[in-house]
Structure formats: structure tokens, C-alpha cells
Amino acid sequence: MQKFVLSVLGKDRPGIVAQVASALCSLGCNIEDCSQTILQTEFAGIFILSNREGRPLDVIAETLTDRLGACGLTADVKAMDENGGKTGAKAASPFVVTTMGPDQIGMIAAISGALAELAVNIINFKAILRTDMEPEQLMTIFEVDVPVSVLQRNLKNRLSEVSLQYNLEFTVQHRAIFEATNKI
């Protein structure tokens, strides 16, 4: 069964998920996975769909663009590889990396770059600007899969280098420990 990836963006308001789900239902598409969030005043959602009725991608894309566009939303649809494009699972351990420090241009690029250097895959990422603090502080939370071949001390050393450069505090915790202590 063919799968699609749908991304939806627009000004947040109640009812967006209902509008998207209704449009998909009318096209015979099933939502298999979804991640959506509100960033300040903007809605952002990514949906993985199964094309249960085998409609052509261009028909689904045009219909969603028209229906959701009429509601002030932008929609983009693309085909998805059967297995999500994965060539084979590599052994990895789940960790959470958090940082806190003054908001600066380039710090997210530096942190994510350090993770990429070690072949650490970012599974989920959130950045939260704390304007109630002086100076403004940016908190980041990276849920990551760390290859078992990467030593924890190497990960911590590399993140320490970046943190010193940007005057950040950081933590690295196994995801199970993070969840137990933070109840996310």
C-alpha cells in the first residue's frame, strides 16, 4: 500500500486537525502517524498517510491544497518510501540532550552539528525561548539515538566544547532516566 507524507502549516486556531482529518477521510486516506505542534502562533503538522483507495498522488495533493488552502493552510504532499527509506537499523541507545543559555545565532547549528559529527540521529527537537529571563534564555531539548559505537564520554566532551563556546549549561541523560525524573 502506498504511503504519503503530508505537511500542513498555518496560523493556529481550533479545528485544524479536524479539517485535515476530514479531508483525508474523504480521499480514503488513513492517518498512521502524526506529529503536530504550535510554535508561538503557528500550527505545524506532519502526517504519515496510507492511501487505502489507491488514488494518484496528484489528485490527493490538488484536493488537499484546495480544501486546506480555503481554510488558510498550506499543504504539501509527497510519496514516501515503502520502509521510510531506512536501509537497516543500526544499534543505538536513546538519550536526551538539554541545553540552556543566552539566545545566540548559531548555537542550534553548533549543537546539532556536534551531534551529526558523531552520527547521532535527532529523533525529536524542541527549542523554547524564555523571554521572562534577562538576558533571554534559549532552552533546547534533543531526543537522540546515539550509536552504541559512540562512547558517552566522547559525546559529553564534544557537547562540552560547544557549550563552552556559547556559554551553555547542558545535560546528557538516558531517555528512561530523563522521563522518570521529568515526567514528559
DOVEX-436332 format. One record per residue (C-alpha): residue number from 1; residue in three letters; x, y, z. Coordinates in pm, 1 decimal. Layout:
<recs>
@i->NUM	aa->ALA	xx->X	yy->Y	zz->Z
...
</recs>
This chain:
<recs>
@i->1	aa->MET	xx->0.0	yy->0.0	zz->0.0
@i->2	aa->GLN	xx->138.6	yy->338.1	zz->-97.6
@i->3	aa->LYS	xx->211.4	yy->590.9	zz->175.8
@i->4	aa->PHE	xx->232.0	yy->968.3	zz->161.6
@i->5	aa->VAL	xx->378.8	yy->1238.6	zz->381.5
@i->6	aa->LEU	xx->159.7	yy->1545.1	zz->432.3
@i->7	aa->SER	xx->289.8	yy->1864.6	zz->590.3
@i->8	aa->VAL	xx->43.4	yy->2134.7	zz->693.7
@i->9	aa->LEU	xx->129.7	yy->2488.7	zz->805.2
@i->10	aa->GLY	xx->-84.5	yy->2785.4	zz->903.4
@i->11	aa->LYS	xx->-196.9	yy->3026.5	zz->1171.2
@i->12	aa->ASP	xx->-315.2	yy->2827.8	zz->1472.0
@i->13	aa->ARG	xx->-680.1	yy->2806.4	zz->1563.3
@i->14	aa->PRO	xx->-917.2	yy->2536.3	zz->1691.0
@i->15	aa->GLY	xx->-1029.7	yy->2276.7	zz->1437.5
@i->16	aa->ILE	xx->-723.5	yy->2240.2	zz->1214.4
@i->17	aa->VAL	xx->-666.9	yy->1871.5	zz->1291.6
@i->18	aa->ALA	xx->-1038.1	yy->1805.6	zz->1238.2
@i->19	aa->GLN	xx->-1025.1	yy->1980.2	zz->896.5
@i->20	aa->VAL	xx->-717.2	yy->1784.5	zz->791.0
@i->21	aa->ALA	xx->-860.5	yy->1453.1	zz->914.0
@i->22	aa->SER	xx->-1192.2	yy->1518.0	zz->739.3
@i->23	aa->ALA	xx->-1021.4	yy->1599.9	zz->409.8
@i->24	aa->LEU	xx->-808.1	yy->1286.2	zz->434.2
@i->25	aa->CYS	xx->-1109.3	yy->1069.7	zz->518.5
@i->26	aa->SER	xx->-1292.5	yy->1196.1	zz->210.6
@i->27	aa->LEU	xx->-993.3	yy->1086.7	zz->-0.2
@i->28	aa->GLY	xx->-981.2	yy->738.5	zz->155.0
@i->29	aa->CYS	xx->-652.0	yy->812.2	zz->330.5
@i->30	aa->ASN	xx->-576.6	yy->682.9	zz->678.4
@i->31	aa->ILE	xx->-358.0	yy->874.9	zz->925.3
@i->32	aa->GLU	xx->-97.5	yy->625.3	zz->1050.6
@i->33	aa->ASP	xx->134.5	yy->863.1	zz->1231.2
@i->34	aa->CYS	xx->126.9	yy->1231.6	zz->1313.4
@i->35	aa->SER	xx->330.8	yy->1493.2	zz->1490.2
@i->36	aa->GLN	xx->187.5	yy->1839.5	zz->1530.7
@i->37	aa->THR	xx->278.4	yy->2135.8	zz->1740.3
@i->38	aa->ILE	xx->209.6	yy->2502.9	zz->1791.2
@i->39	aa->LEU	xx->512.1	yy->2730.8	zz->1757.5
@i->40	aa->GLN	xx->416.8	yy->3068.1	zz->1902.8
@i->41	aa->THR	xx->111.1	yy->3142.9	zz->1682.5
@i->42	aa->GLU	xx->174.9	yy->2892.0	zz->1403.1
@i->43	aa->PHE	xx->39.8	yy->2538.7	zz->1353.7
@i->44	aa->ALA	xx->277.3	yy->2280.8	zz->1206.5
@i->45	aa->GLY	xx->180.5	yy->1920.4	zz->1142.4
@i->46	aa->ILE	xx->332.1	yy->1623.4	zz->963.6
@i->47	aa->PHE	xx->110.4	yy->1327.6	zz->884.1
@i->48	aa->ILE	xx->203.2	yy->982.8	zz->750.3
@i->49	aa->LEU	xx->-87.4	yy->853.8	zz->540.9
@i->50	aa->SER	xx->-177.8	yy->521.2	zz->389.6
@i->51	aa->ASN	xx->-350.3	yy->556.4	zz->52.6
@i->52	aa->ARG	xx->-621.4	yy->298.1	zz->115.6
@i->53	aa->GLU	xx->-813.7	yy->368.7	zz->-205.6
@i->54	aa->GLY	xx->-508.2	yy->396.5	zz->-430.3
@i->55	aa->ARG	xx->-577.3	yy->748.4	zz->-551.7
@i->56	aa->PRO	xx->-299.2	yy->912.8	zz->-756.2
@i->57	aa->LEU	xx->-65.4	yy->1144.5	zz->-565.1
@i->58	aa->ASP	xx->-151.1	yy->1443.7	zz->-785.5
@i->59	aa->VAL	xx->-524.7	yy->1404.3	zz->-712.7
@i->60	aa->ILE	xx->-464.2	yy->1385.9	zz->-337.5
@i->61	aa->ALA	xx->-222.6	yy->1680.8	zz->-345.9
@i->62	aa->GLU	xx->-456.8	yy->1900.8	zz->-552.0
@i->63	aa->THR	xx->-759.2	yy->1819.7	zz->-336.8
@i->64	aa->LEU	xx->-573.7	yy->1886.7	zz->-10.5
@i->65	aa->THR	xx->-418.0	yy->2206.6	zz->-146.0
@i->66	aa->ASP	xx->-762.9	yy->2334.1	zz->-248.6
@i->67	aa->ARG	xx->-955.8	yy->2227.0	zz->63.3
@i->68	aa->LEU	xx->-694.8	yy->2327.0	zz->318.7
@i->69	aa->GLY	xx->-593.6	yy->2637.9	zz->124.0
@i->70	aa->ALA	xx->-952.5	yy->2761.7	zz->151.8
@i->71	aa->CYS	xx->-900.5	yy->2745.8	zz->530.6
@i->72	aa->GLY	xx->-577.1	yy->2947.0	zz->519.9
@i->73	aa->LEU	xx->-347.9	yy->2645.3	zz->545.3
@i->74	aa->THR	xx->-66.1	yy->2536.0	zz->317.7
@i->75	aa->ALA	xx->-33.1	yy->2167.7	zz->239.4
@i->76	aa->ASP	xx->246.7	yy->1972.9	zz->76.0
@i->77	aa->VAL	xx->217.9	yy->1603.0	zz->-10.2
@i->78	aa->LYS	xx->489.9	yy->1367.5	zz->-127.3
@i->79	aa->ALA	xx->528.1	yy->994.8	zz->-174.4
@i->80	aa->MET	xx->702.6	yy->800.2	zz->99.5
@i->81	aa->ASP	xx->937.8	yy->507.5	zz->51.2
@i->82	aa->GLU	xx->779.4	yy->177.5	zz->149.9
@i->83	aa->ASN	xx->1007.1	yy->132.4	zz->451.4
@i->84	aa->GLY	xx->1055.8	yy->501.9	zz->518.9
@i->85	aa->GLY	xx->1386.7	yy->494.4	zz->333.4
@i->86	aa->LYS	xx->1567.5	yy->304.6	zz->606.8
@i->87	aa->THR	xx->1842.3	yy->77.2	zz->483.7
@i->88	aa->GLY	xx->1879.5	yy->-113.9	zz->807.7
@i->89	aa->ALA	xx->1860.2	yy->-37.4	zz->1176.3
@i->90	aa->LYS	xx->2186.7	yy->36.8	zz->1348.7
@i->91	aa->ALA	xx->2221.9	yy->-34.3	zz->1719.1
@i->92	aa->ALA	xx->2161.1	yy->283.5	zz->1916.4
@i->93	aa->SER	xx->2067.7	yy->395.7	zz->2266.1
@i->94	aa->PRO	xx->1807.4	yy->665.0	zz->2335.7
@i->95	aa->PHE	xx->1930.0	yy->977.6	zz->2514.9
@i->96	aa->VAL	xx->1804.9	yy->1328.7	zz->2587.2
@i->97	aa->VAL	xx->2039.0	yy->1625.5	zz->2549.8
@i->98	aa->THR	xx->1926.7	yy->1955.2	zz->2702.3
@i->99	aa->THR	xx->2091.4	yy->2295.5	zz->2688.9
@i->100	aa->MET	xx->2014.1	yy->2630.4	zz->2849.8
@i->101	aa->GLY	xx->2186.2	yy->2959.7	zz->2790.7
@i->102	aa->PRO	xx->2168.9	yy->3302.6	zz->2633.1
@i->103	aa->ASP	xx->1994.5	yy->3300.5	zz->2296.5
@i->104	aa->GLN	xx->2255.7	yy->3334.6	zz->2022.8
@i->105	aa->ILE	xx->2263.6	yy->3291.0	zz->1648.8
@i->106	aa->GLY	xx->2443.6	yy->2970.6	zz->1557.5
@i->107	aa->MET	xx->2406.5	yy->2777.3	zz->1881.2
@i->108	aa->ILE	xx->2148.3	yy->2530.1	zz->1746.9
@i->109	aa->ALA	xx->2361.2	yy->2480.4	zz->1436.5
@i->110	aa->ALA	xx->2664.2	yy->2411.9	zz->1656.6
@i->111	aa->ILE	xx->2483.9	yy->2166.0	zz->1885.4
@i->112	aa->SER	xx->2316.6	yy->1975.8	zz->1602.3
@i->113	aa->GLY	xx->2644.8	yy->1981.9	zz->1407.7
@i->114	aa->ALA	xx->2829.4	yy->1825.5	zz->1701.1
@i->115	aa->LEU	xx->2565.2	yy->1552.6	zz->1718.8
@i->116	aa->ALA	xx->2590.7	yy->1491.3	zz->1343.6
@i->117	aa->GLU	xx->2971.2	yy->1458.2	zz->1367.1
@i->118	aa->LEU	xx->2915.2	yy->1160.5	zz->1598.0
@i->119	aa->ALA	xx->2640.8	yy->1011.8	zz->1375.0
@i->120	aa->VAL	xx->2383.8	yy->1081.5	zz->1647.4
@i->121	aa->ASN	xx->2033.1	yy->1090.6	zz->1498.5
@i->122	aa->ILE	xx->1796.5	yy->1359.7	zz->1629.0
@i->123	aa->ILE	xx->1454.9	yy->1197.6	zz->1677.1
@i->124	aa->ASN	xx->1274.7	yy->1496.0	zz->1826.5
@i->125	aa->PHE	xx->1385.0	yy->1853.8	zz->1888.7
@i->126	aa->LYS	xx->1231.7	yy->2147.7	zz->2071.9
@i->127	aa->ALA	xx->1365.3	yy->2498.1	zz->2130.7
@i->128	aa->ILE	xx->1193.3	yy->2727.2	zz->2380.2
@i->129	aa->LEU	xx->1280.4	yy->3096.1	zz->2411.2
@i->130	aa->ARG	xx->1249.9	yy->3216.9	zz->2771.2
@i->131	aa->THR	xx->1173.7	yy->3588.4	zz->2738.2
@i->132	aa->ASP	xx->1097.2	yy->3616.9	zz->3110.4
@i->133	aa->MET	xx->1470.3	yy->3596.3	zz->3186.9
@i->134	aa->GLU	xx->1740.6	yy->3857.5	zz->3140.6
@i->135	aa->PRO	xx->1910.0	yy->3810.5	zz->2904.3
@i->136	aa->GLU	xx->1668.1	yy->3596.6	zz->2706.0
@i->137	aa->GLN	xx->1749.1	yy->3229.9	zz->2751.0
@i->138	aa->LEU	xx->1702.7	yy->2953.1	zz->2499.2
@i->139	aa->MET	xx->1632.7	yy->2603.2	zz->2623.6
@i->140	aa->THR	xx->1676.6	yy->2314.0	zz->2381.4
@i->141	aa->ILE	xx->1570.1	yy->1953.8	zz->2419.9
@i->142	aa->PHE	xx->1708.0	yy->1698.3	zz->2174.2
@i->143	aa->GLU	xx->1578.3	yy->1341.5	zz->2188.7
@i->144	aa->VAL	xx->1850.5	yy->1144.1	zz->2013.9
@i->145	aa->ASP	xx->1961.4	yy->794.1	zz->1921.6
@i->146	aa->VAL	xx->2330.4	yy->753.5	zz->1999.5
@i->147	aa->PRO	xx->2508.2	yy->473.1	zz->1812.3
@i->148	aa->VAL	xx->2640.2	yy->213.3	zz->2055.6
@i->149	aa->SER	xx->2982.7	yy->266.5	zz->1895.9
@i->150	aa->VAL	xx->2991.5	yy->623.6	zz->2036.5
@i->151	aa->LEU	xx->3132.6	yy->642.3	zz->2387.5
@i->152	aa->GLN	xx->2924.9	yy->856.2	zz->2624.8
@i->153	aa->ARG	xx->3234.6	yy->1045.6	zz->2735.8
@i->154	aa->ASN	xx->3307.3	yy->1138.0	zz->2371.4
@i->155	aa->LEU	xx->2953.1	yy->1268.6	zz->2331.7
@i->156	aa->LYS	xx->2978.5	yy->1467.8	zz->2655.4
@i->157	aa->ASN	xx->3323.7	yy->1603.3	zz->2564.2
@i->158	aa->ARG	xx->3205.7	yy->1724.8	zz->2223.9
@i->159	aa->LEU	xx->2893.2	yy->1885.6	zz->2371.6
@i->160	aa->SER	xx->3107.4	yy->2044.2	zz->2642.4
@i->161	aa->GLU	xx->3321.6	yy->2212.3	zz->2375.5
@i->162	aa->VAL	xx->3014.3	yy->2360.3	zz->2208.2
@i->163	aa->SER	xx->2859.8	yy->2460.2	zz->2540.5
@i->164	aa->LEU	xx->3172.8	yy->2649.9	zz->2644.0
@i->165	aa->GLN	xx->3174.6	yy->2835.6	zz->2313.1
@i->166	aa->TYR	xx->2813.1	yy->2950.4	zz->2360.5
@i->167	aa->ASN	xx->2806.9	yy->2978.4	zz->2742.9
@i->168	aa->LEU	xx->2550.5	yy->2698.5	zz->2776.7
@i->169	aa->GLU	xx->2465.4	yy->2456.6	zz->3051.4
@i->170	aa->PHE	xx->2396.7	yy->2108.5	zz->2915.9
@i->171	aa->THR	xx->2291.4	yy->1764.5	zz->3032.5
@i->172	aa->VAL	xx->2300.4	yy->1423.4	zz->2869.0
@i->173	aa->GLN	xx->2072.9	yy->1157.1	zz->3016.5
@i->174	aa->HIS	xx->1948.4	yy->819.9	zz->2904.4
@i->175	aa->ARG	xx->1589.4	yy->871.9	zz->2787.4
@i->176	aa->ALA	xx->1447.8	yy->638.5	zz->3054.6
@i->177	aa->ILE	xx->1616.8	yy->838.7	zz->3332.4
@i->178	aa->PHE	xx->1508.8	yy->1170.6	zz->3178.9
@i->179	aa->GLU	xx->1147.8	yy->1055.8	zz->3152.2
@i->180	aa->ALA	xx->1146.5	yy->916.2	zz->3507.7
@i->181	aa->THR	xx->1278.8	yy->1241.1	zz->3653.9
@i->182	aa->ASN	xx->1089.5	yy->1484.5	zz->3429.2
@i->183	aa->LYS	xx->762.8	yy->1302.1	zz->3357.0
@i->184	aa->ILE	xx->741.6	yy->1423.4	zz->2995.4
</recs>
